Amino acid sequence: MRKALGSISIVVQARPGEGPILAELIREAVEETGLIAFIRAEGYAFMPSEAVGQLGLPHLRLALMDDRISLWVRDPHKLGLGPFGAEELYRGIIEGVRAAASVVSDYCSKRGLEAIIQVP
């Protein structure tokens, strides 16, 4: 499971001015899976509770730089540590990143763009 989490990567260059809009669409889709979006300097951290981040456990991150969006899993090697069940945490991240990938795929197909999407 750790290896699968470590392989997750989504990178998309949105059209000029559309990065923040796409980031919000992704946030909404990920939150619909049950993860909570916590604001970070570069974008969002998605996790079931703030405690996951405080303990340094794996969670999904989104960074928005100009109109480029990048999603990855922070600290995948720490899966199974702490009070949160590894299977439950893994399942939540996978559901969240699949929702994000769906939004990015739809966005790109409507605009004739490409993205890097690596999701197990």
Residue pairs with C-beta under 8 A, 6 or more apart in sequence:
1 79
1 86
1 87
1 90
2 76
2 77
2 79
2 80
3 76
4 90
4 94
4 120
5 58
5 73
5 76
5 79
5 90
5 93
6 73
6 76
6 77
7 118
7 120
8 60
8 71
8 72
8 73
8 76
8 93
8 97
8 118
8 119
8 120
9 70
9 71
9 72
9 116
9 117
9 118
10 69
10 70
10 71
10 72
10 97
10 100
10 101
10 104
10 115
10 116
10 117
10 118
10 119
11 68
11 69
11 70
11 71
11 115
11 116
12 22
12 68
12 69
12 104
12 107
12 108
12 113
12 115
12 116
13 67
13 68
13 113
13 115
14 21
14 22
14 67
14 68
14 69
14 107
14 113
15 67
15 111
15 113
16 67
17 67
18 67
19 64
19 66
19 67
19 68
19 69
20 64
22 69
22 103
22 104
22 107
23 43
23 44
23 62
23 64
23 69
25 103
25 107
26 62
26 69
26 71
26 100
26 103
26 104
27 37
27 44
27 62
29 99
29 100
29 102
29 103
30 37
30 46
30 60
30 62
30 96
30 97
30 99
30 100
31 37
31 46
32 99
33 92
33 95
33 96
33 99
34 48
34 92
34 95
34 96
35 46
35 47
35 48
35 60
35 92
35 93
35 95
35 96
36 46
36 47
36 48
36 49
36 50
37 44
37 45
37 46
38 44
38 45
38 46
38 47
38 50
38 53
40 61
42 61
42 62
42 63
42 64
42 65
43 61
43 62
43 63
43 64
43 69
44 61
44 62
45 53
45 59
45 60
45 61
45 62
45 74
46 59
46 60
46 61
46 62
46 93
46 96
47 53
47 57
47 59
47 60
47 92
48 84
48 88
48 89
48 92
51 83
51 84
52 58
52 59
52 82
52 84
52 89
53 59
55 81
55 82
55 83
55 84
56 75
56 78
57 75
57 78
57 79
57 81
57 82
57 84
57 89
58 73
58 74
58 75
58 76
58 78
58 79
58 89
58 90
58 93
59 73
59 74
59 75
59 93
60 71
60 72
60 73
60 74
60 93
60 96
60 97
60 100
61 71
61 72
61 73
61 74
62 69
62 70
62 71
62 100
63 69
63 70
63 71
69 104
71 97
71 100
73 93
73 97
79 86
79 89
79 90
80 86
94 119
94 120
97 119
98 119
101 117
101 119
104 115
104 117
105 115
105 117
107 113
108 114
108 115
